[in-house]
Amino acid sequence: MTSPPVPPADPSASEPFRLDGRVAWVTGAGSGIGRAIALLFARQGARVAVLDRDRAAADATTAAIRAAGGTAESCQADVASGAEVERAHREAEQRLGPVDILVNNAGIAHVGSALDTGEADFDRIYAVNVKGVFHGTRVALPGMVARRRGVILNLASIAALIGLEDRYAYSMSKGAVLAMTRSVAVDAMAYGVRCNCICPARVRTPFVDGFVAKNYPGREAEMLARLAAYQPIGRMGTPEEVAQLALYLCSDAAAFITGQAFPIDGGVLVK
């Protein structure tokens, strides 16, 4: 009895999760999770459009990518503004080419229950966290559909999956991100476009450090310890850990995955 033919070797097997030849657009890439994703994607071969409302922060991430031998361009825009996102998208395409990967990462937080969340705060959370994802998707998706390939990755939160105290507006926004993720996945899969989202628990970022310093002066160590203890694993996540999951989901290794929400939560959901 003859043996079955041996399949050809996979040339990517020795170095998985490569993004060579891809253009990745990362919003909120000036710091925290977005910066970690931009840096990692560039190391894996992507040409990265670094979008942030803070020009200096975007330029710093771009400089770090270039210093490491990667390719990146800075784009300044507030994701809450459709006009600014459209302009940034045009700039990115002119400099780097059509976008293959969109990471809708930019977002803001808010502390408050339904009893004490004001309309202005609610509207601001909606404008950035919900409409920001809408604006990014709206400008990137048509080109992906036309080329019949592409990946959209949204940053949601465990707040989209469980109830969190004093996170009324924030939870609303991340629940919307989860619903949009699944809607885009259903509508776009026939065109070769995938869409997933990541749902982190608390991640130690400059934003978290700044929030603690502003709201709990003199009690920073205590509050950071509380934030760490919320995760049963005993610490907050790191931006780099989220970036590794983002890389997998945006690479060809995840070609069979779409419409899914991936918690990265240090054990919160299994408590």
N, C-alpha and C positions, 0 to 999 in steps of 0.2 A: 504494500500500500504506500503510495507516494505521499510525501508531506505536502501540506498546503503551501502555496507561495508565500514568501516572507514579504510583508508590506514594506514599501520604501521608507527609509528613515525620515523622520520629521526634522527638517533643518532647524526648526525653532526649539526643539526639545532640549538642546544643551543650554539655551538661554531663553527661558520662557518670558512671556509678558512684555515682549518688545513692541514699541510703537513707531518703528522706523517708517518714515514717509507719511506720517499722520500729522495733521494740524489739530492741536487741542486748544480750546478756548476755556480758560478757568476764571470765573468771576470771584471777586473778593480774594484775589491771589496776592494781595499785599502783605498779608500776615496770617498766622494761625494755620488752620487746616488748608485753606486755599493755597497758601505759600508752599506748604509741604507737598501738596499735590502737584503744583506747577514744577517744583524742583525735581520731584521723582519722575514725572512724565518726561521732562527734558532729558534726564539721565537715561531714560529708556528709549530715546531716539525721536521723541515728538518735537515738532516746532510749536512753541507755546505762545499764545496770546495771553498776556498777563493783564487782566482787567481789574481795576479797583477805582473807587471814587477818590482815593488819596494818591495823587500822582507820584509823590515822593516814595510812598510804599511800593507802588507798582514798579517804579524805576529801580528800587533796591532789589526786588525779586528778580527782575530782568537782568540786572548787573550780576547777581549771584549765578544765574543760569549761564550767562555768557562767560563768566570767569571759569566755570567748570567745563567749558567747551561746548555748551549747548546753544540752541537757537531760540531766541525769544524777542518779543516786541511788547512794549508797554502800551496800554490803551486806558485812558481815563474816562470813566462814566459812572453815574449813579444808576444802578439797575432799576430804581423806582421810576426812571424816566424812559419811556419808550423811544423818544427821539435820540437821547444820548446813547442808548444801547444800539440803535440802528446805525448811528454814526460810528461807534466803536467797531461794530461788525464790518462795516465797509472798510475801515482802516485795517482791520486784521486780515481781511481777504486780500487787500491790495499788497500788503507786506509779506504775507505768509502763504496765501492760497486759500481755497475753500476749506471750511471747518469740517473735520471728520469726527471730532469728539467735543462735546459741550459739557462742562461741569458747572452746573448752577449751584455755586457754593455760597455766594454772598448772602448774608442775613444778619439780623439784629435780634436782640433779646429784650424781654420785658418781664418785670416782676409785678404780679397783681392778680387778684381773683376777679370774678365777675362783679363783685361788690364795689371794687375800688379802681377798676380800669376805666380811664376816661376815653371819650370818643376820639380825641386827637391821638392818643397813644395807640388805640386800636387801629385807626386809619394808617398810622405810620408803619406799624408792624405789617399790615396787609399790603401796603405799597411796596415795601422792600422784600418781604419774605414770600409773598404770593405773586404779586404782579412782576417782581423781579424774575421769577422763574418763567412766568408767562412771556415776558419780553424777550428773554434769552432764547426760549424755545421757538417763539414766533419768527425770529430772524434766522435761526440756524436750521430749523427743520425743513423748510422748502428745498434748500440745496441738497440736503441729505436724501430727501425723497426723490429728487430728480436724478441723483447719482446712484440711488438704490443701495446706499450703505451709510452707516453712521451710528453713533452711540451718544445718548444723552444720559447723564448721571446727575441726579438731584440730591442735595443734602437735606434730609428731613431730620428726624429726631425720635428718640423713644417717646417723646411727647405725642407723636402721632399714633402710638400704639397703646399707651397706658395713660391714666390720669396722673398729673403732677400737681402738687400744691402750688398755688400762687403763680400759675403760668397760663392764665386763661387766654390771653391774646396770642401768646407764643404758640400754645398748643393748637389753637384754631389755625394758625398759619401753617404749621407743620402737618396737620391733618389734611389741609388742602394740597400741600406738596405731594403727599402720598397718593391722594386721589388723582391729581394731575399726572403723576408718574404712570399709574395704571391705565389711564385714559389714552395717553400718548402711546404707550406700549401696544394697546389694542388697535389703535388707528394706524400705526406706522409699521407694524411688523410685516405686512404684506409688501412693503417697500424696502425691506432689508435693514430697517432702523430699529435698534433696541433702546429701551429706556428702563432704568432701575433707579432705586434710591437707597441711600445709606441712612441708618437711624442710630446715631451715636447717643450714648449717655454723656456724662460730663467729661469734657476733654480739657486738659490744661493748656490754655492758650494765653497770649498777651491780653486778650479781652477779659478773660476770667480774672487774671491778676489785677487789671485795672479796675474792674467792677468791685472786687473785694477791697482794694485800697481806697476807693472812693466812698463806699458805703459802710465800711467797717474799719475806720482808722484806728490803729492800735490793736486791732483784733485779727489782723491778717492771718497769722499762723493758725489761730483757732478756727477761723472760717474755712481756710483751705483744708484743714484736717477734716472738718465736717463734710465738705464737698467730696473729699476722697473716700470717706467712710460710707457714703451713699452707695458706692459700688461694692458688692460683696467681695470682689476680688481684692479690695483694700486700697485702691488708688484710682485716680482719674486716668483716662486714656491719654495718648499723645497724638499730636497731629500726624506724626509719621505713621502711626498704626492705622489711622483712618486712610491715609494716602495709599498704603499698601493694598487695602481692600478696594479703594477706588481704581488702582491700577489693574487689579485682576478683572473687575467688572467692565472696564473699558478696553480690555485686551481681547484678542481672538480666543483666548482660553475660556472666556465666558460667552462664547458665541451662541450657546443654547439657552441663555438666561435672559429673560425680559419680563417686565411688569412686576418685579419682586422688590421687597423691602428687606434690607439686610441690617439687623441690629449689630452694633459693636458696643457692648454695654457693660463689660466687666461682671456679668452675671445678674444684672438687675432683673431681667425678665424671668429668671428661674428661681427667684427668692421664694 
